[in-house]
Amino acid sequence: MNELINVILENEEGLTVALQVLLQLAAAFVGTVAFSVLFSVPKEYRSACGVTGGVGWAVYLMINSLNHTPIIGAFAASAVLTIMSRYQAVQFKAPTTIFLLCGIFTLVPGAGIYYTAYYTFMGEEATALSYGMDTIKMAVAIGLGIGVAYSIPSFVFGWKKEPEVWNDEN
């Protein structure tokens, strides 16, 4: 790992890439915090939301750079985001959705949706269909990542008791 860092720092292009990644992570943090303000998240949770969004974007960038497939990156990032959100929900005694909805903001394929609509209105159906399919794949990958992470039992994240709804004693 140290050798990789030294190669990056010695190479001017590698340093530029490292700075770009750091700027992207900072932008993901700030964007997620800004979205949490827009979403009316209480102040004490906003920085945790920002960290969640930054970590999700970091996972996405890492997987995408290794595989060059944004679909797998979106799946992995959404699974990690959901796991983080569930853990933070226990730590902060807050709903998981506060952290998950804000953190997932960085992964939403907004540009794909925009270009799908743009090329549809411009009459370029083949290009619109291509963007639309990629957007649907990303959305499905995000949904599957959330579903997989929610299938992890609650006690893993620190829940101490069974919800009353699931008691058979009633």
Stockholm file with secondary structure:
# STOCKHOLM 1.0

chainA/1-170         MNELINVILENEEGLTVALQVLLQLAAAFVGTVAFSVLFSVPKEYRSACGVTGGVGWAVYLMINSLNHTPIIGAFAASAVLTIMSRYQAVQFKAPTTIFLLCGIFTLVPGAGIYYTAYYTFMGEEATALSYGMDTIKMAVAIGLGIGVAYSIPSFVFGWKKEPEVWNDEN
#=GR chainA/1-170 SS CHHHHHHHHHSHHHHHHHHHHHHHHHHHHHHHHHHHHHTTCCHHHHHHHHHHHHHHHHHHHHHHHHHCCHHHHHHHHHHHHHHHHHHHHHHHTSCHHHHHHHHGGGTCCHHHHHHHHHHHHTTCHHHHHHHHHHHHHHHHHHHHHHHHHHTSCGGGGTCCSCCGGGCSCC
#=GC SS_cons         CHHHHHHHHHSHHHHHHHHHHHHHHHHHHHHHHHHHHHTTCCHHHHHHHHHHHHHHHHHHHHHHHHHCCHHHHHHHHHHHHHHHHHHHHHHHTSCHHHHHHHHGGGTCCHHHHHHHHHHHHTTCHHHHHHHHHHHHHHHHHHHHHHHHHHTSCGGGGTCCSCCGGGCSCC
//
